[in-house]
Amino acid sequence: GQDLLADLNRQITRRGLDAMTTAAIVGFYRDDRTLRVAYAGHPPLLIRRRGDARWRVAGSPDRPDRSNLPLGVEAATEFSEDAFEVGTGDRLLVYTDGLIEAPDGKGNLFGLERLLAALDQAGGRTLPALKHHVLDAVRKHTGGPLRHDDVTMLALEVM
């Protein structure tokens, strides 16, 4: 993941800051049930372990050696990779920053804490119902349609 991000970053940097973008590369290794994640300006992956009632940030998001610059900012950026085990029934959420940066009428962002609370409130619903619950919470926060940025989510359950 980190090598792919570095290569993409060099290519995007040549196009200038107009090409700047965020990315996350997620790989699952079935043999040892390890998930590897490399970030480039992307918000952290969230996880709800089977049997847990609460969602949390996955892996080690506050590692001091991690660069979380978006692609296209600086050609020499080094990206690190995080790895952690996942088990059957664990749930993961990958999402774009547009989700947590959705503003209300006063400019207050939806934020990670509200996202985690919405996920916790969704409980053990199906993955489509979970995503609808989160989108409803974001729309309630913004007071209407989401036009500020792209809002993308991918919810997964490990089998």
DSSP file with accessible surface (Angstrom, degrees, kcal/mol):
  #  RESIDUE AA STRUCTURE BP1 BP2  ACC     N-H-->O    O-->H-N    N-H-->O    O-->H-N    TCO  KAPPA ALPHA  PHI   PSI    X-CA   Y-CA   Z-CA
    1    1 A G     >        0   0   34      0, 0.0     4,-2.5     0, 0.0     5,-0.2   0.000 360.0 360.0 360.0 -47.3    0.0    0.0    0.0
    2    2 A Q  H  >  +     0   0   72      1,-0.2     4,-2.2     2,-0.2    77,-0.3   0.889 360.0  49.6 -67.0 -36.0    2.6    2.5    1.0
    3    3 A D  H  > S+     0   0  127      2,-0.2     4,-2.3     1,-0.2    -1,-0.2   0.909 110.9  49.9 -68.4 -40.1    4.7    1.9   -2.2
    4    4 A L  H  > S+     0   0   90      2,-0.2     4,-2.8     1,-0.2     5,-0.2   0.926 111.0  49.6 -63.0 -42.4    1.6    2.3   -4.4
    5    5 A L  H  X S+     0   0    0     -4,-2.5     4,-2.8     1,-0.2    -2,-0.2   0.915 109.9  51.3 -62.4 -41.9    0.8    5.6   -2.6
    6    6 A A  H  X S+     0   0   16     -4,-2.2     4,-2.1     2,-0.2    -1,-0.2   0.919 111.9  46.6 -62.0 -42.5    4.3    6.8   -3.1
    7    7 A D  H  X S+     0   0   66     -4,-2.3     4,-1.9     2,-0.2    -2,-0.2   0.940 114.2  46.9 -65.0 -47.6    4.2    6.0   -6.8
    8    8 A L  H  X S+     0   0   61     -4,-2.8     4,-2.8     1,-0.2     5,-0.2   0.905 110.1  55.0 -59.0 -40.7    0.8    7.6   -7.2
    9    9 A N  H  X S+     0   0    0     -4,-2.8     4,-2.8    -5,-0.2    -1,-0.2   0.920 105.8  50.3 -61.4 -44.1    2.0   10.7   -5.3
   10   10 A R  H  X S+     0   0  112     -4,-2.1     4,-1.2     1,-0.2    -1,-0.2   0.925 113.8  46.1 -60.7 -41.5    4.9   11.2   -7.6
   11   11 A Q  H  < S+     0   0   86     -4,-1.9     4,-0.5     1,-0.2    -2,-0.2   0.923 115.2  44.9 -68.0 -43.5    2.6   11.0  -10.6
   12   12 A I  H >< S+     0   0   29     -4,-2.8     3,-1.4     1,-0.2     4,-0.4   0.882 105.8  61.0 -70.2 -36.2    0.0   13.3   -9.2
   13   13 A T  H >< S+     0   0   36     -4,-2.8     3,-1.6     1,-0.3    -1,-0.2   0.869  96.1  61.9 -59.9 -34.3    2.6   15.9   -7.9
   14   14 A R  T 3< S+     0   0  191     -4,-1.2    -1,-0.3     1,-0.3    -2,-0.2   0.772 100.3  54.9 -62.5 -24.2    3.7   16.4  -11.5
   15   15 A R  T <  S-     0   0  202     -3,-1.4     3,-0.3    -4,-0.5    -1,-0.3   0.515 112.0-122.3 -87.5  -8.8    0.2   17.7  -12.3
   16   16 A G    X   -     0   0   31     -3,-1.6     3,-2.0    -4,-0.4    -1,-0.2  -0.139  41.6 -51.6  93.0 174.3    0.3   20.3   -9.6
   17   17 A L  G >  S+     0   0  115      1,-0.3     3,-1.4     2,-0.2    -1,-0.2   0.703 123.4  73.7 -64.8 -18.9   -2.0   21.1   -6.6
   18   18 A D  G 3  S+     0   0  172     -3,-0.3    -1,-0.3     1,-0.3    -2,-0.1   0.774  97.0  51.0 -64.1 -21.8   -5.1   21.0   -8.8
   19   19 A A  G <  S+     0   0   34     -3,-2.0    -1,-0.3    -7,-0.2    -2,-0.2   0.447  80.9 132.9 -93.4  -0.4   -4.7   17.2   -8.9
   20   20 A M    <   +     0   0   93     -3,-1.4     2,-0.3    -4,-0.2    52,-0.2  -0.202  28.0 158.8 -55.1 137.4   -4.4   16.9   -5.1
   21   21 A T  B     -A   71   0A  69     50,-1.7    50,-2.5     2,-0.0     2,-0.3  -0.980  36.7-117.3-154.2 161.7   -6.5   14.1   -3.7
   22   22 A T        +     0   0   38     -2,-0.3     2,-0.3    48,-0.2    19,-0.2  -0.684  32.9 177.0 -99.5 160.6   -6.8   11.9   -0.7
   23   23 A A  E     -Bc  40  41B  22     17,-1.9    17,-2.8    -2,-0.3    19,-0.6  -0.989  19.9-163.2-157.8 154.0   -6.6    8.1   -0.8
   24   24 A A  E     -B   39   0B  30     -2,-0.3     2,-0.5    15,-0.2    15,-0.2  -0.987  10.5-156.6-137.5 135.1   -6.6    5.0    1.4
   25   25 A I  E     -B   38   0B  38     13,-2.7    13,-2.2    -2,-0.4     2,-0.5  -0.970  13.2-172.9-113.9 123.1   -5.3    1.6    0.3
   26   26 A V  E     -B   37   0B  58     -2,-0.5     2,-0.4    11,-0.2    11,-0.2  -0.971   3.9-179.3-120.4 127.6   -6.8   -1.3    2.2
   27   27 A G  E     -B   36   0B  23      9,-2.8     9,-3.1    -2,-0.5     2,-0.5  -0.989  13.0-154.2-128.1 136.6   -5.6   -4.9    1.7
   28   28 A F  E     -B   35   0B  87     -2,-0.4     2,-0.7     7,-0.2     7,-0.2  -0.945   3.1-158.1-111.6 128.0   -6.8   -8.0    3.5
   29   29 A Y  E  >> -B   34   0B 114      5,-3.1     5,-1.5    -2,-0.5     4,-0.9  -0.897   3.9-166.0-108.1 103.7   -4.5  -11.0    3.8
   30   30 A R  T  45S+     0   0  189     -2,-0.7     3,-0.3     1,-0.2    -1,-0.2   0.840  78.8  63.6 -61.3 -38.2   -6.7  -14.0    4.3
   31   31 A D  T  45S+     0   0  161      1,-0.2    -1,-0.2     2,-0.1    -2,-0.0   0.894 122.9  17.5 -59.0 -44.0   -4.0  -16.4    5.5
   32   32 A D  T  45S-     0   0   81     -3,-0.5    -1,-0.2     2,-0.1    -2,-0.2   0.296 102.6-122.6-111.2   8.5   -3.2  -14.4    8.7
   33   33 A R  T  <5 +     0   0   67     -4,-0.9    53,-2.6    -3,-0.3     2,-0.4   0.850  58.5 154.1  55.5  39.5   -6.4  -12.4    8.7
   34   34 A T  E   < -BD  29  85B  13     -5,-1.5    -5,-3.1    51,-0.2     2,-0.5  -0.840  35.1-154.0-102.6 135.4   -4.4   -9.1    8.7
   35   35 A L  E     -BD  28  84B   7     49,-3.3    49,-2.1    -2,-0.4     2,-0.4  -0.924  10.1-162.6-105.1 130.2   -5.8   -5.9    7.3
   36   36 A R  E     -BD  27  83B  80     -9,-3.1    -9,-2.8    -2,-0.5     2,-0.4  -0.961   7.9-174.6-115.3 133.9   -3.2   -3.4    6.0
   37   37 A V  E     -BD  26  82B   0     45,-2.7    45,-3.1    -2,-0.4     2,-0.4  -0.995  10.0-173.9-133.3 129.9   -4.1    0.2    5.5
   38   38 A A  E     -BD  25  81B   0    -13,-2.2   -13,-2.7    -2,-0.4     2,-0.3  -0.987  15.8-156.8-120.8 132.9   -2.0    3.1    4.1
   39   39 A Y  E     -B   24   0B   6     41,-0.6     2,-0.3    -2,-0.4   -15,-0.2  -0.866  20.2-176.5-113.4 146.3   -3.4    6.6    4.2
   40   40 A A  E    S-B   23   0B   0    -17,-2.8   -17,-1.9    -2,-0.3    31,-0.5  -0.789  85.5 -41.5-136.0  86.5   -2.7    9.7    2.1
   41   41 A G  B    S+c   23   0B  17     -2,-0.3   -19,-0.1     1,-0.2   -17,-0.1   0.585 105.2 132.3  73.6   6.8   -4.8   12.5    3.6
   42   42 A H        -     0   0   18    -19,-0.6    -1,-0.2    27,-0.2     3,-0.1  -0.683  63.4-105.7 -94.3 145.2   -7.7   10.2    4.1
   43   43 A P        -     0   0   12      0, 0.0    52,-0.2     0, 0.0    -1,-0.1  -0.294  51.2 -85.6 -66.5 157.4   -9.7    9.9    7.4
   44   44 A P        -     0   0   31      0, 0.0    51,-0.1     0, 0.0     2,-0.1  -0.283  40.0-108.0 -70.9 146.8   -9.0    6.8    9.4
   45   45 A L        -     0   0    4     13,-0.1    13,-2.8    -3,-0.1     2,-0.3  -0.398  34.6-140.4 -64.5 143.7  -10.8    3.5    8.9
   46   46 A L  E     -EF  57  93C   0     47,-2.4    47,-2.2    11,-0.2     2,-0.4  -0.836  16.5-165.4-110.5 150.9  -13.3    2.7   11.7
   47   47 A I  E     -EF  56  92C   1      9,-3.0     9,-2.3    -2,-0.3     2,-0.4  -0.985  18.1-166.7-138.0 144.9  -13.9   -0.7   13.2
   48   48 A R  E     - F   0  91C  47     43,-2.5    43,-2.7    -2,-0.4     7,-0.2  -0.960  27.3-140.8-126.8 109.3  -16.5   -2.4   15.3
   49   49 A R    >   -     0   0   59     -2,-0.4     3,-2.6     5,-0.4    41,-0.1  -0.428  33.0 -91.1 -69.6 143.9  -15.2   -5.7   16.7
   50   50 A R  T 3  S+     0   0  178      1,-0.3    -1,-0.1    38,-0.1    40,-0.1  -0.309 116.6  19.3 -54.1 130.2  -17.7   -8.6   16.8
   51   51 A G  T 3  S+     0   0   80      1,-0.3    -1,-0.3    38,-0.2     2,-0.3   0.233 100.2 113.4  90.4 -15.6  -19.3   -8.6   20.2
   52   52 A D    <   -     0   0   74     -3,-2.6    -1,-0.3     1,-0.1    -4,-0.0  -0.649  56.3-153.3 -86.0 150.8  -18.4   -4.9   20.9
   53   53 A A  S    S+     0   0   72     -2,-0.3     2,-0.3    -3,-0.1    70,-0.2   0.619  72.8  65.5 -93.6 -15.2  -21.1   -2.3   21.1
   54   54 A R        -     0   0  173     -5,-0.1    -5,-0.4    67,-0.0     2,-0.2  -0.846  69.1-136.8-119.3 147.9  -18.9    0.6   20.1
   55   55 A W        +     0   0    9     -2,-0.3     2,-0.3    61,-0.3    -7,-0.2  -0.628  29.0 172.8 -89.0 155.2  -17.1    1.7   17.0
   56   56 A R  E     -E   47   0C 106     -9,-2.3    -9,-3.0    -2,-0.2     2,-0.2  -0.957  42.1 -76.0-153.5 169.0  -13.5    3.1   17.2
   57   57 A V  E     -E   46   0C  33     -2,-0.3   -11,-0.2   -11,-0.2     2,-0.2  -0.523  55.7-125.0 -68.8 133.6  -10.7    4.2   15.0
   58   58 A A        -     0   0    0    -13,-2.8   -13,-0.1    -2,-0.2    -1,-0.1  -0.498  61.8 -10.8 -83.4 151.4   -8.9    1.1   13.7
   59   59 A G  S    S-     0   0   25     -2,-0.2    25,-0.1     1,-0.2   -12,-0.0  -0.299 112.2 -37.1  69.7-144.7   -5.2    0.3   14.0
   60   60 A S    >   +     0   0   59      1,-0.1     3,-1.4    -2,-0.0    -1,-0.2  -0.687  62.2 167.8-118.9  73.3   -2.7    2.9   15.3
   61   61 A P  T 3  S+     0   0   42      0, 0.0    -1,-0.1     0, 0.0    -2,-0.1   0.711  71.7  56.6 -68.0 -16.9   -3.9    6.2   13.8
   62   62 A D  T 3   +     0   0  151      3,-0.0    -2,-0.0     2,-0.0     0, 0.0   0.129  69.2 143.7-102.7  22.9   -1.7    8.4   15.9
   63   63 A R    X   -     0   0   65     -3,-1.4     3,-1.4     1,-0.2    -3,-0.0  -0.420  49.1-140.2 -62.6 131.3    1.6    6.9   15.0
   64   64 A P  T 3  S+     0   0  137      0, 0.0    -1,-0.2     0, 0.0    -2,-0.0   0.754  98.3  58.3 -67.4 -20.6    4.3    9.7   14.8
   65   65 A D  T 3  S+     0   0  101      2,-0.1     2,-0.5    14,-0.0    -2,-0.1   0.485  83.2 105.2 -88.0   0.6    5.9    8.2   11.7
   66   66 A R    <   -     0   0   33     -3,-1.4     2,-0.5    13,-0.1    13,-0.1  -0.669  56.8-155.9 -86.1 126.7    2.8    8.3    9.7
   67   67 A S        -     0   0   31     -2,-0.5    13,-0.4    11,-0.3   -28,-0.2  -0.859  11.0-178.1 -93.7 131.2    2.5   11.0    7.0
   68   68 A N        +     0   0   74     -2,-0.5   -28,-0.2   -28,-0.2    -1,-0.1  -0.125  30.2 138.9-121.3  37.2   -1.1   11.8    6.2
   69   69 A L        -     0   0   64    -30,-0.2   -27,-0.2   -29,-0.1     3,-0.1  -0.559  57.9-108.7 -74.7 143.7   -0.5   14.4    3.5
   70   70 A P    >   -     0   0   31      0, 0.0     3,-1.2     0, 0.0     4,-0.4  -0.275  43.8 -87.5 -62.9 160.4   -2.9   14.1    0.5
   71   71 A L  B 3  S+A   21   0A   3    -50,-2.5   -50,-1.7   -31,-0.5   -62,-0.1  -0.473 112.2  32.7 -66.8 138.4   -1.4   12.9   -2.8
   72   72 A G  T 3  S+     0   0    2    -52,-0.2    -1,-0.2     2,-0.2   -52,-0.2   0.406  88.9  97.7  98.0   0.3    0.0   15.7   -4.8
   73   73 A V  S <  S+     0   0   56     -3,-1.2     2,-0.4     1,-0.3    -2,-0.1   0.928  96.2   4.0 -85.4 -48.8    1.3   18.0   -2.1
   74   74 A E    >   -     0   0  110     -4,-0.4     3,-1.7     1,-0.1    -1,-0.3  -0.970  61.0-145.2-144.5 123.8    5.0   17.0   -1.9
   75   75 A A  T 3  S+     0   0   49     -2,-0.4   -65,-0.1     1,-0.3    -1,-0.1   0.816  98.0  53.7 -60.8 -33.1    6.7   14.5   -4.3
   76   76 A A  T 3  S+     0   0   76    -67,-0.1    -1,-0.3     2,-0.1   -70,-0.0   0.317  76.0 136.1 -89.3  12.0    9.1   13.1   -1.6
   77   77 A T    <   -     0   0   12     -3,-1.7     2,-0.5   -71,-0.1   -67,-0.1  -0.345  44.3-147.7 -62.2 133.9    6.3   12.2    0.9
   78   78 A E        -     0   0  167     -2,-0.0     2,-0.4   -73,-0.0   -11,-0.3  -0.901   9.7-154.9-103.2 133.3    6.8    8.8    2.5
   79   79 A F        -     0   0   13     -2,-0.5     2,-0.2   -77,-0.3   -73,-0.1  -0.876   5.0-151.3-108.4 139.2    3.6    6.9    3.5
   80   80 A S        -     0   0   15     -2,-0.4   -41,-0.6   -13,-0.4     2,-0.4  -0.658   8.8-132.9-106.2 167.2    3.5    4.3    6.2
   81   81 A E  E     -D   38   0B  42     -2,-0.2     2,-0.3   -43,-0.2   -43,-0.2  -0.934   8.5-151.5-123.2 140.0    1.3    1.3    6.5
   82   82 A D  E     -D   37   0B   6    -45,-3.1   -45,-2.7    -2,-0.4     2,-0.4  -0.851  13.0-167.2-107.2 146.2   -0.7    0.1    9.5
   83   83 A A  E     +D   36   0B  41     -2,-0.3     2,-0.3   -47,-0.2   -47,-0.2  -0.999  14.0 157.7-136.7 138.8   -1.6   -3.5   10.1
   84   84 A F  E     -D   35   0B  24    -49,-2.1   -49,-3.3    -2,-0.4     2,-0.2  -0.985  38.9-103.5-155.0 154.6   -4.0   -5.2   12.5
   85   85 A E  E     -D   34   0B 139     -2,-0.3     2,-0.3   -51,-0.2   -51,-0.2  -0.521  30.5-165.4 -80.4 145.9   -5.8   -8.5   12.7
   86   86 A V        -     0   0    6    -53,-2.6     2,-0.3    -2,-0.2     3,-0.0  -0.951   4.9-154.0-127.3 152.3   -9.5   -8.7   12.0
   87   87 A G    >   -     0   0   24     -2,-0.3     3,-2.4     1,-0.1    71,-0.3  -0.788  36.2 -70.5-123.1 167.9  -11.9  -11.5   12.8
   88   88 A T  T 3  S+     0   0   72     -2,-0.3    71,-0.2     1,-0.3   -38,-0.1  -0.296 120.4  21.7 -55.6 131.7  -15.1  -13.0   11.5
   89   89 A G  T 3  S+     0   0   14     69,-3.1    -1,-0.3     1,-0.3   -38,-0.2   0.276  86.9 134.9  90.2 -10.7  -18.0  -10.6   12.2
   90   90 A D    <   -     0   0    9     -3,-2.4    68,-2.9    68,-0.1     2,-0.4  -0.480  45.0-145.5 -66.8 142.9  -15.8   -7.5   12.6
   91   91 A R  E     -FG  48 157C  27    -43,-2.7   -43,-2.5    66,-0.2     2,-0.3  -0.908  13.2-166.1-114.6 144.2  -17.2   -4.5   10.7
   92   92 A L  E     -FG  47 156C   5     64,-2.6    64,-2.6    -2,-0.4     2,-0.4  -0.945   7.0-159.9-128.7 146.6  -15.2   -1.8    9.0
   93   93 A L  E     -FG  46 155C   0    -47,-2.2   -47,-2.4    -2,-0.3     2,-0.4  -0.988   5.6-175.5-129.8 122.1  -16.2    1.6    7.6
   94   94 A V  E     + G   0 154C  27     60,-2.6    60,-2.9    -2,-0.4     2,-0.3  -0.950  21.2 164.5-109.6 134.6  -14.1    3.4    5.0
   95   95 A Y  E     - G   0 153C   3     -2,-0.4    58,-0.2   -52,-0.2     2,-0.2  -0.976  34.6-110.3-150.7 158.5  -15.4    6.9    4.2
   96   96 A T    >>  -     0   0   19     56,-2.2     3,-1.7    -2,-0.3     4,-0.7  -0.515  35.4-109.3 -89.3 163.1  -14.4   10.2    2.6
   97   97 A D  H 3> S+     0   0   34      1,-0.3     4,-2.0     2,-0.2     5,-0.1   0.741 110.8  76.8 -65.6 -19.1  -13.7   13.4    4.5
   98   98 A G  H 34 S+     0   0    0     52,-0.3    -1,-0.3     1,-0.2     4,-0.2   0.806  90.0  57.8 -60.9 -26.4  -16.9   14.9    3.0
   99   99 A L  H X4 S+     0   0    0     -3,-1.7     3,-0.9    53,-0.2    -1,-0.2   0.964 114.2  33.3 -68.6 -50.3  -18.8   12.8    5.6
  100  100 A I  H 3< S+     0   0   29     -4,-0.7    11,-3.0     1,-0.2    -2,-0.2   0.668 116.6  57.3 -83.9 -13.6  -17.1   14.2    8.7
  101  101 A E  T 3< S+     0   0   82     -4,-2.0    -1,-0.2     9,-0.2    -2,-0.2   0.282  71.2 129.6 -99.1  12.8  -16.7   17.7    7.1
  102  102 A A    <   -     0   0    0     -3,-0.9     8,-1.6    -4,-0.2     2,-0.2  -0.520  51.8-143.4 -67.4 120.4  -20.5   18.2    6.4
  103  103 A P  B     -H  109   0D  45      0, 0.0     6,-0.2     0, 0.0     2,-0.1  -0.572   5.2-141.0 -91.2 149.6  -21.3   21.6    7.9
  104  104 A D    >   -     0   0   37      4,-2.0     3,-1.9    -2,-0.2    38,-0.2  -0.289  49.5 -78.8 -87.1-173.1  -24.5   22.7    9.7
  105  105 A G  T 3  S+     0   0   85     36,-0.4    37,-0.1     1,-0.3    -1,-0.0   0.714 133.5  48.5 -63.1 -19.6  -26.0   26.2    9.2
  106  106 A K  T 3  S-     0   0  184      2,-0.1    -1,-0.3     3,-0.0     3,-0.1   0.353 122.1-102.3-101.6   3.6  -23.4   27.7   11.5
  107  107 A G  S <  S+     0   0   48     -3,-1.9     2,-0.4     1,-0.3    -2,-0.1   0.505  71.2 147.0  89.9   3.7  -20.4   26.0   10.0
  108  108 A N        -     0   0   82      1,-0.1    -4,-2.0     2,-0.0    -1,-0.3  -0.622  45.7-128.3 -75.0 128.9  -20.0   23.3   12.6
  109  109 A L  B     -H  103   0D  89     -2,-0.4    -8,-0.2    -6,-0.2    -9,-0.1  -0.413   9.8-123.9 -78.7 152.0  -18.7   20.1   11.1
  110  110 A F     >  -     0   0    6     -8,-1.6     4,-0.7   -11,-0.2    -9,-0.2   0.939  55.5-174.2 -58.8 -48.8  -20.4   16.7   11.6
  111  111 A G  H  >  -     0   0   22    -11,-3.0     4,-1.8     3,-0.2     5,-0.1   0.264  38.3 -76.4  77.9 164.4  -17.1   15.4   12.8
  112  112 A L  H  > S+     0   0   49      1,-0.2     4,-2.9     2,-0.2     5,-0.2   0.872 124.3  57.2 -67.2 -39.8  -15.7   12.0   13.9
  113  113 A E  H  > S+     0   0  147      1,-0.2     4,-2.3     2,-0.2    -1,-0.2   0.919 109.1  45.5 -62.2 -42.9  -17.5   12.0   17.3
  114  114 A R  H  X S+     0   0  118     -4,-0.7     4,-2.6     2,-0.2    -1,-0.2   0.883 112.4  52.4 -66.5 -37.2  -20.9   12.4   15.7
  115  115 A L  H  X S+     0   0    0     -4,-1.8     4,-2.5     2,-0.2    -2,-0.2   0.950 110.4  46.9 -62.7 -47.6  -20.0    9.7   13.1
  116  116 A L  H  X S+     0   0   22     -4,-2.9     4,-2.6     1,-0.2   -61,-0.3   0.912 112.5  50.7 -60.8 -40.8  -19.0    7.3   15.8
  117  117 A A  H  X S+     0   0   43     -4,-2.3     4,-2.6    -5,-0.2    -1,-0.2   0.918 110.0  49.5 -63.8 -42.2  -22.2    8.1   17.8
  118  118 A A  H  X S+     0   0    3     -4,-2.6     4,-1.5     2,-0.2    -1,-0.2   0.910 111.8  48.8 -64.2 -40.3  -24.3    7.5   14.7
  119  119 A L  H  X S+     0   0    0     -4,-2.5     4,-0.7     2,-0.2    -2,-0.2   0.924 111.2  49.5 -64.7 -43.3  -22.6    4.2   14.1
  120  120 A D  H >< S+     0   0   31     -4,-2.6     3,-1.1     1,-0.2    -2,-0.2   0.911 109.5  52.3 -61.3 -41.2  -23.0    3.1   17.7
  121  121 A Q  H 3< S+     0   0  134     -4,-2.6    -1,-0.2     1,-0.3    -2,-0.2   0.816  99.9  63.3 -65.2 -29.6  -26.8    4.0   17.5
  122  122 A A  H >< S+     0   0    2     -4,-1.5     3,-1.5     1,-0.2    -1,-0.3   0.734  84.4 179.1 -69.0 -20.6  -27.1    1.9   14.4
  123  123 A G  T <<  -     0   0   23     -3,-1.1    -1,-0.2    -4,-0.7    -2,-0.1  -0.221  59.7 -18.9  58.8-136.3  -26.3   -1.2   16.5
  124  124 A G  T 3  S+     0   0   60     -3,-0.1    -1,-0.2    -4,-0.0     3,-0.1   0.051  92.0 143.0 -96.5  26.2  -26.3   -4.5   14.7
  125  125 A R    <   -     0   0  114     -3,-1.5     5,-0.0     1,-0.1    -3,-0.0  -0.118  62.6 -82.2 -58.4 165.2  -28.4   -3.4   11.7
  126  126 A T     >  -     0   0   90      1,-0.1     4,-2.7     4,-0.1     5,-0.2  -0.219  45.8-105.7 -61.1 160.7  -27.6   -4.7    8.2
  127  127 A L  H  > S+     0   0   38      1,-0.2     4,-2.4     2,-0.2     5,-0.2   0.922 121.2  49.3 -61.1 -43.4  -24.8   -2.8    6.4
  128  128 A P  H  > S+     0   0   74      0, 0.0     4,-2.3     0, 0.0    -1,-0.2   0.932 113.1  47.9 -61.1 -40.4  -27.2   -1.0    4.1
  129  129 A A  H  > S+     0   0   33      1,-0.2     4,-2.4     2,-0.2    -2,-0.2   0.885 109.4  53.9 -66.6 -36.6  -29.4    0.1    7.0
  130  130 A L  H  X S+     0   0    0     -4,-2.7     4,-2.3     2,-0.2    -1,-0.2   0.943 109.5  47.2 -60.9 -47.5  -26.2    1.2    8.9
  131  131 A K  H  X S+     0   0   69     -4,-2.4     4,-2.7     1,-0.2    -2,-0.2   0.913 111.7  50.5 -63.5 -40.5  -25.2    3.4    6.0
  132  132 A H  H  X S+     0   0  115     -4,-2.3     4,-2.6     1,-0.2    -1,-0.2   0.904 108.8  52.5 -63.6 -38.9  -28.7    4.9    5.7
  133  133 A H  H  X S+     0   0   33     -4,-2.4     4,-2.1     2,-0.2    -2,-0.2   0.924 110.8  46.9 -61.8 -44.7  -28.7    5.6    9.4
  134  134 A V  H  X S+     0   0    0     -4,-2.3     4,-2.4     2,-0.2    -2,-0.2   0.943 112.4  49.3 -63.3 -46.4  -25.4    7.5    9.1
  135  135 A L  H  X S+     0   0   36     -4,-2.7     4,-2.8     1,-0.2     5,-0.2   0.903 109.7  52.1 -61.4 -39.3  -26.6    9.4    6.1
  136  136 A D  H  X S+     0   0   97     -4,-2.6     4,-2.3     1,-0.2    -1,-0.2   0.912 109.6  49.9 -61.9 -40.8  -29.8   10.4    7.9
  137  137 A A  H  X S+     0   0   24     -4,-2.1     4,-2.1     2,-0.2    -2,-0.2   0.908 111.9  47.6 -64.4 -40.8  -27.7   11.6   10.9
  138  138 A V  H  X S+     0   0    0     -4,-2.4     4,-2.6     2,-0.2     5,-0.2   0.936 112.4  48.7 -67.0 -44.4  -25.5   13.7    8.5
  139  139 A R  H  X>S+     0   0  105     -4,-2.8     4,-2.0     1,-0.2     5,-1.0   0.886 110.1  51.9 -63.4 -38.2  -28.6   15.2    6.7
  140  140 A K  H  <5S+     0   0  184     -4,-2.3    -1,-0.2    -5,-0.2    -2,-0.2   0.918 111.1  48.7 -62.8 -40.9  -30.2   16.0   10.1
  141  141 A H  H  <5S+     0   0   30     -4,-2.1   -36,-0.4     1,-0.2    -2,-0.2   0.918 117.1  40.1 -63.9 -44.6  -27.0   17.8   11.1
  142  142 A T  H  <5S-     0   0   28     -4,-2.6    -1,-0.2     2,-0.2    -2,-0.2   0.701 103.0-130.3 -80.5 -21.0  -26.7   19.8    7.8
  143  143 A G  T  <5S+     0   0   71     -4,-2.0    -3,-0.2    -5,-0.2    -4,-0.1   0.669  75.3   4.2  80.1  16.4  -30.5   20.5    7.6
  144  144 A G  S   <S-     0   0   25     -5,-1.0    -2,-0.2    -6,-0.2    -1,-0.2  -0.987 105.4  -7.0 170.1-157.8  -30.7   19.3    4.0
  145  145 A P        -     0   0   77      0, 0.0     2,-1.0     0, 0.0     3,-0.1  -0.176  63.2-112.8 -65.2 157.5  -29.0   17.8    1.0
  146  146 A L        +     0   0   39      1,-0.2     5,-0.1     2,-0.1    -7,-0.0  -0.787  57.9 140.9 -95.8  98.3  -25.2   17.1    1.1
  147  147 A R        +     0   0  215     -2,-1.0    -1,-0.2     1,-0.1     3,-0.1   0.361  46.0  86.8-117.5  -0.3  -23.7   19.5   -1.5
  148  148 A H  S    S-     0   0   70      1,-0.2     2,-0.3    -3,-0.1    -1,-0.1   0.783 104.5 -28.2 -74.7 -29.8  -20.5   20.6    0.2
  149  149 A D  S    S-     0   0   67    -51,-0.1    -1,-0.2   -50,-0.0     2,-0.1  -0.963  85.5 -58.3-170.7 173.9  -18.3   17.8   -1.0
  150  150 A D        -     0   0   78     -2,-0.3     2,-0.5    -3,-0.1   -52,-0.3  -0.443  44.4-159.4 -69.6 143.6  -18.4   14.2   -2.0
  151  151 A V        +     0   0   37    -53,-0.2     2,-0.4    -5,-0.1   -54,-0.1  -0.947  21.3 164.0-127.8 108.3  -19.8   11.9    0.6
  152  152 A T        +     0   0   78     -2,-0.5   -56,-2.2     2,-0.0     2,-0.3  -0.985  10.5 178.2-130.9 138.1  -18.8    8.3    0.2
  153  153 A M  E     -G   95   0C  28     -2,-0.4     2,-0.4   -58,-0.2   -58,-0.2  -0.993  12.1-167.3-136.7 146.6  -18.9    5.3    2.6
  154  154 A L  E     -G   94   0C  92    -60,-2.9   -60,-2.6    -2,-0.3     2,-0.5  -0.980  10.4-167.4-132.1 115.7  -18.0    1.7    2.2
  155  155 A A  E     -G   93   0C  11     -2,-0.4     2,-0.3   -62,-0.2   -62,-0.2  -0.912  11.6-179.9-105.6 133.2  -19.2   -0.6    5.0
  156  156 A L  E     -G   92   0C  68    -64,-2.6   -64,-2.6    -2,-0.5     2,-0.4  -0.944  19.8-154.6-131.5 150.9  -17.8   -4.2    5.2
  157  157 A E  E     -G   91   0C  74     -2,-0.3     2,-0.3   -66,-0.2   -66,-0.2  -0.996  25.4-125.5-125.0 130.8  -18.2   -7.2    7.4
  158  158 A V              0   0   15    -68,-2.9   -69,-3.1    -2,-0.4   -68,-0.1  -0.563 360.0 360.0 -75.6 129.9  -15.3   -9.7    7.6
  159  159 A M              0   0  164     -2,-0.3   -71,-0.0   -71,-0.2    -1,-0.0  -0.702 360.0 360.0-104.4 360.0  -16.5  -13.3    6.8
